């Protein structure tokens, strides 16, 4: 049976130009303040390399690149405490603000211009559903120590407070804080008379 390729593309895919490895790394470098020594930049650069090397054919040519990737991935994970596998769908200009205890599930999707801080876990929630993972929209801001667990969707422009434990979806533009995380109610503007 021949399967048809998926012809439905998201609006995001239609408007985003495809960048080469070097252009992606330059963009990430700028997003990280033009500092190549930042662990977050290094983690993202290794991720980009890992994704790029999977396009190299034949597999025989890819093999040495895979060995280099695995070595760099382990170096970043063990030295900086940032676990960012190449299977993560990582958007453009994602900033990993600090290092240590950052765990990102291999099937996560992270949109453009997101910020992830130290101690963040984007992981699964149930042992019997190991592939379920968080899906982040664009411009999501995740506070230090936050845990986002399971098949959770965070809309565009969402803020997650420090140490929050997010177990359910957060609509676009909202802020969630607490354990378990609750959406903050916006206060009406005050009128001074």
C-alpha atoms as a printed R data frame, in Angstrom:
    type eleno elety resid chain resno       x      y      z
1   ATOM     1    CA   UNK     A     1   0.000  0.000  0.000
2   ATOM     2    CA   UNK     A     2   1.391  3.372 -1.038
3   ATOM     3    CA   UNK     A     3   0.750  6.203  1.378
4   ATOM     4    CA   UNK     A     4   0.268  9.772  0.267
5   ATOM     5    CA   UNK     A     5   2.509 12.391  1.894
6   ATOM     6    CA   UNK     A     6   0.717 14.659  4.316
7   ATOM     7    CA   UNK     A     7  -0.225 17.648  2.170
8   ATOM     8    CA   UNK     A     8  -1.709 19.645  5.017
9   ATOM     9    CA   UNK     A     9   0.838 22.086  6.410
10  ATOM    10    CA   UNK     A    10   0.327 24.432  9.294
11  ATOM    11    CA   UNK     A    11   0.354 28.176  8.690
12  ATOM    12    CA   UNK     A    12   3.598 28.250 10.654
13  ATOM    13    CA   UNK     A    13   5.263 25.866  8.185
14  ATOM    14    CA   UNK     A    14   4.018 27.816  5.176
15  ATOM    15    CA   UNK     A    15   5.380 31.188  6.260
16  ATOM    16    CA   UNK     A    16   8.673 30.070  7.812
17  ATOM    17    CA   UNK     A    17  11.569 29.878  5.363
18  ATOM    18    CA   UNK     A    18  13.803 26.836  5.654
19  ATOM    19    CA   UNK     A    19  17.154 27.842  7.057
20  ATOM    20    CA   UNK     A    20  20.379 25.929  6.615
21  ATOM    21    CA   UNK     A    21  22.400 24.707  9.583
22  ATOM    22    CA   UNK     A    22  24.733 27.702  9.582
23  ATOM    23    CA   UNK     A    23  21.880 30.259  9.346
24  ATOM    24    CA   UNK     A    24  20.060 28.539 12.246
25  ATOM    25    CA   UNK     A    25  23.174 28.592 14.403
26  ATOM    26    CA   UNK     A    26  23.801 32.280 13.589
27  ATOM    27    CA   UNK     A    27  20.208 33.119 14.523
28  ATOM    28    CA   UNK     A    28  20.522 31.147 17.787
29  ATOM    29    CA   UNK     A    29  23.841 32.868 18.550
30  ATOM    30    CA   UNK     A    30  22.179 36.278 18.227
31  ATOM    31    CA   UNK     A    31  19.238 35.132 20.381
32  ATOM    32    CA   UNK     A    32  21.735 34.116 23.091
33  ATOM    33    CA   UNK     A    33  23.323 37.590 23.138
34  ATOM    34    CA   UNK     A    34  26.123 36.778 20.656
35  ATOM    35    CA   UNK     A    35  27.916 34.738 23.328
36  ATOM    36    CA   UNK     A    36  29.122 31.370 22.044
37  ATOM    37    CA   UNK     A    37  30.262 30.364 25.551
38  ATOM    38    CA   UNK     A    38  26.709 30.194 26.946
39  ATOM    39    CA   UNK     A    39  25.727 26.593 27.696
40  ATOM    40    CA   UNK     A    40  22.228 27.208 26.323
41  ATOM    41    CA   UNK     A    41  23.614 28.291 22.965
42  ATOM    42    CA   UNK     A    42  25.906 25.280 22.858
43  ATOM    43    CA   UNK     A    43  23.029 22.915 23.651
44  ATOM    44    CA   UNK     A    44  20.865 24.405 20.892
45  ATOM    45    CA   UNK     A    45  23.762 24.332 18.388
46  ATOM    46    CA   UNK     A    46  24.401 20.641 19.116
47  ATOM    47    CA   UNK     A    47  20.672 19.968 18.683
48  ATOM    48    CA   UNK     A    48  20.688 21.732 15.291
49  ATOM    49    CA   UNK     A    49  23.718 19.682 14.230
50  ATOM    50    CA   UNK     A    50  21.967 16.483 15.338
51  ATOM    51    CA   UNK     A    51  18.911 17.286 13.230
52  ATOM    52    CA   UNK     A    52  21.027 18.321 10.219
53  ATOM    53    CA   UNK     A    53  23.162 15.157 10.214
54  ATOM    54    CA   UNK     A    54  20.020 13.003  9.860
55  ATOM    55    CA   UNK     A    55  19.580 14.470  6.365
56  ATOM    56    CA   UNK     A    56  22.990 13.236  5.211
57  ATOM    57    CA   UNK     A    57  22.753 10.296  2.812
58  ATOM    58    CA   UNK     A    58  23.894  7.585  2.483
59  ATOM    59    CA   UNK     A    59  23.965  6.294  6.050
60  ATOM    60    CA   UNK     A    60  27.623  5.393  5.635
61  ATOM    61    CA   UNK     A    61  28.500  9.098  5.334
62  ATOM    62    CA   UNK     A    62  26.196  9.896  8.246
63  ATOM    63    CA   UNK     A    63  27.874  7.413 10.608
64  ATOM    64    CA   UNK     A    64  30.888  9.575 11.568
65  ATOM    65    CA   UNK     A    65  28.606 12.611 11.987
66  ATOM    66    CA   UNK     A    66  26.391 10.559 14.293
67  ATOM    67    CA   UNK     A    67  29.408  9.629 16.414
68  ATOM    68    CA   UNK     A    68  30.363 13.313 16.661
69  ATOM    69    CA   UNK     A    69  26.769 14.257 17.536
70  ATOM    70    CA   UNK     A    70  26.473 11.616 20.259
71  ATOM    71    CA   UNK     A    71  29.748 12.763 21.786
72  ATOM    72    CA   UNK     A    72  28.674 16.437 21.769
73  ATOM    73    CA   UNK     A    73  25.190 15.590 23.073
74  ATOM    74    CA   UNK     A    74  26.651 13.699 26.037
75  ATOM    75    CA   UNK     A    75  29.145 16.504 26.707
76  ATOM    76    CA   UNK     A    76  26.333 19.087 26.864
77  ATOM    77    CA   UNK     A    77  24.104 16.826 28.970
78  ATOM    78    CA   UNK     A    78  26.823 15.802 31.429
79  ATOM    79    CA   UNK     A    79  28.686 19.137 31.675
80  ATOM    80    CA   UNK     A    80  25.811 21.613 31.546
81  ATOM    81    CA   UNK     A    81  22.854 19.523 32.686
82  ATOM    82    CA   UNK     A    82  20.836 20.277 29.544
83  ATOM    83    CA   UNK     A    83  19.184 17.184 28.021
84  ATOM    84    CA   UNK     A    84  17.965 18.274 24.572
85  ATOM    85    CA   UNK     A    85  17.749 15.307 22.160
86  ATOM    86    CA   UNK     A    86  17.766 15.890 18.404
87  ATOM    87    CA   UNK     A    87  14.237 14.401 18.149
88  ATOM    88    CA   UNK     A    88  12.747 17.504 19.826
89  ATOM    89    CA   UNK     A    89  10.988 19.762 17.305
90  ATOM    90    CA   UNK     A    90  12.744 22.993 18.185
91  ATOM    91    CA   UNK     A    91  11.558 26.320 16.800
92  ATOM    92    CA   UNK     A    92  13.692 29.289 15.833
93  ATOM    93    CA   UNK     A    93  15.558 31.507 18.321
94  ATOM    94    CA   UNK     A    94  14.781 29.322 21.343
95  ATOM    95    CA   UNK     A    95  16.791 30.552 24.325
96  ATOM    96    CA   UNK     A    96  17.942 28.302 27.135
97  ATOM    97    CA   UNK     A    97  18.637 31.043 29.623
98  ATOM    98    CA   UNK     A    98  20.670 29.143 32.216
99  ATOM    99    CA   UNK     A    99  22.046 25.658 32.721
100 ATOM   100    CA   UNK     A   100  21.465 22.647 35.001
101 ATOM   101    CA   UNK     A   101  18.581 20.235 35.483
102 ATOM   102    CA   UNK     A   102  16.890 20.991 32.149
103 ATOM   103    CA   UNK     A   103  15.172 17.855 30.834
104 ATOM   104    CA   UNK     A   104  13.272 17.966 27.559
105 ATOM   105    CA   UNK     A   105  11.313 14.920 26.372
106 ATOM   106    CA   UNK     A   106  12.378 13.682 22.953
107 ATOM   107    CA   UNK     A   107   8.905 14.160 21.469
108 ATOM   108    CA   UNK     A   108   8.324 17.738 22.663
109 ATOM   109    CA   UNK     A   109   7.553 20.538 20.276
110 ATOM   110    CA   UNK     A   110   8.886 23.968 21.214
111 ATOM   111    CA   UNK     A   111   7.780 26.969 19.156
112 ATOM   112    CA   UNK     A   112   9.756 30.022 18.057
113 ATOM   113    CA   UNK     A   113  11.220 32.565 20.508
114 ATOM   114    CA   UNK     A   114  10.587 30.491 23.645
115 ATOM   115    CA   UNK     A   115  12.658 30.940 26.817
116 ATOM   116    CA   UNK     A   116  13.529 28.001 29.071
117 ATOM   117    CA   UNK     A   117  15.264 28.518 32.396
118 ATOM   118    CA   UNK     A   118  17.168 26.273 34.810
119 ATOM   119    CA   UNK     A   119  15.481 23.347 36.488
120 ATOM   120    CA   UNK     A   120  12.739 23.029 33.847
121 ATOM   121    CA   UNK     A   121  11.304 19.626 32.956
122 ATOM   122    CA   UNK     A   122   9.206 19.089 29.838
123 ATOM   123    CA   UNK     A   123   8.340 15.436 30.288
124 ATOM   124    CA   UNK     A   124   5.795 12.664 30.273
125 ATOM   125    CA   UNK     A   125   3.345 12.091 33.106
126 ATOM   126    CA   UNK     A   126   2.201  8.467 32.949
127 ATOM   127    CA   UNK     A   127   4.336  5.322 32.764
128 ATOM   128    CA   UNK     A   128   1.856  3.693 30.377
129 ATOM   129    CA   UNK     A   129   1.961  6.717 27.999
130 ATOM   130    CA   UNK     A   130   5.702  7.285 27.531
131 ATOM   131    CA   UNK     A   131   5.409  9.183 24.244
132 ATOM   132    CA   UNK     A   132   3.019 11.884 25.465
133 ATOM   133    CA   UNK     A   133   4.858 15.144 25.896
134 ATOM   134    CA   UNK     A   134   4.292 18.919 26.109
135 ATOM   135    CA   UNK     A   135   3.657 20.976 22.991
136 ATOM   136    CA   UNK     A   136   4.646 24.646 23.273
137 ATOM   137    CA   UNK     A   137   3.466 27.459 21.036
138 ATOM   138    CA   UNK     A   138   5.545 30.506 20.105
139 ATOM   139    CA   UNK     A   139   6.995 32.967 22.657
140 ATOM   140    CA   UNK     A   140   6.359 30.720 25.681
141 ATOM   141    CA   UNK     A   141   8.244 31.935 28.765
142 ATOM   142    CA   UNK     A   142   8.986 29.180 31.296
143 ATOM   143    CA   UNK     A   143  10.132 30.159 34.787
144 ATOM   144    CA   UNK     A   144  12.913 28.424 36.697
145 ATOM   145    CA   UNK     A   145  12.043 25.054 38.166
146 ATOM   146    CA   UNK     A   146   8.752 24.661 36.293
147 ATOM   147    CA   UNK     A   147   7.544 21.171 35.421
148 ATOM   148    CA   UNK     A   148   5.265 20.687 32.419
149 ATOM   149    CA   UNK     A   149   4.121 17.086 32.336
150 ATOM   150    CA   UNK     A   150   2.140 14.969 29.906
151 ATOM   151    CA   UNK     A   151   0.231 15.803 26.751
152 ATOM   152    CA   UNK     A   152  -0.097 19.492 27.610
153 ATOM   153    CA   UNK     A   153  -0.550 22.249 25.034
154 ATOM   154    CA   UNK     A   154   0.707 25.732 25.852
155 ATOM   155    CA   UNK     A   155  -0.608 28.396 23.493
156 ATOM   156    CA   UNK     A   156   1.368 31.296 22.056
157 ATOM   157    CA   UNK     A   157   2.592 33.970 24.506
158 ATOM   158    CA   UNK     A   158   2.014 31.816 27.603
159 ATOM   159    CA   UNK     A   159   3.942 32.535 30.820
160 ATOM   160    CA   UNK     A   160   4.648 29.726 33.270
161 ATOM   161    CA   UNK     A   161   5.638 30.849 36.765
162 ATOM   162    CA   UNK     A   162   8.715 29.608 38.597
163 ATOM   163    CA   UNK     A   163   8.272 26.157 40.166
164 ATOM   164    CA   UNK     A   164   4.808 25.713 38.649
165 ATOM   165    CA   UNK     A   165   3.640 22.169 37.893
166 ATOM   166    CA   UNK     A   166   1.566 22.304 34.715
167 ATOM   167    CA   UNK     A   167  -0.720 19.294 34.157
168 ATOM   168    CA   UNK     A   168  -3.332 20.777 31.802
169 ATOM   169    CA   UNK     A   169  -3.506 23.018 28.741
170 ATOM   170    CA   UNK     A   170  -2.884 26.759 29.048
171 ATOM   171    CA   UNK     A   171  -4.609 28.954 26.431
172 ATOM   172    CA   UNK     A   172  -2.697 31.579 24.466
173 ATOM   173    CA   UNK     A   173  -1.696 34.727 26.316
174 ATOM   174    CA   UNK     A   174  -2.337 33.335 29.803
175 ATOM   175    CA   UNK     A   175  -0.100 33.014 32.868
176 ATOM   176    CA   UNK     A   176  -0.128 29.842 34.976
177 ATOM   177    CA   UNK     A   177   1.388 29.574 38.469
178 ATOM   178    CA   UNK     A   178   1.329 27.179 41.414
179 ATOM   179    CA   UNK     A   179   1.190 23.461 42.169
180 ATOM   180    CA   UNK     A   180  -0.799 22.287 40.311
181 ATOM   181    CA   UNK     A   181  -0.662 25.310 38.038
182 ATOM   182    CA   UNK     A   182  -3.751 27.501 37.803
183 ATOM   183    CA   UNK     A   183  -4.338 30.288 35.317
184 ATOM   184    CA   UNK     A   184  -4.095 33.749 36.862
185 ATOM   185    CA   UNK     A   185  -7.243 35.764 36.447
186 ATOM   186    CA   UNK     A   186  -6.518 39.113 34.882
187 ATOM   187    CA   UNK     A   187  -7.680 42.058 36.918
188 ATOM   188    CA   UNK     A   188  -9.710 44.765 35.215
189 ATOM   189    CA   UNK     A   189  -7.848 48.044 34.802
190 ATOM   190    CA   UNK     A   190  -8.200 50.419 37.735
191 ATOM   191    CA   UNK     A   191  -9.867 53.750 37.083
192 ATOM   192    CA   UNK     A   192  -8.683 56.699 39.146
193 ATOM   193    CA   UNK     A   193 -11.124 59.522 39.712
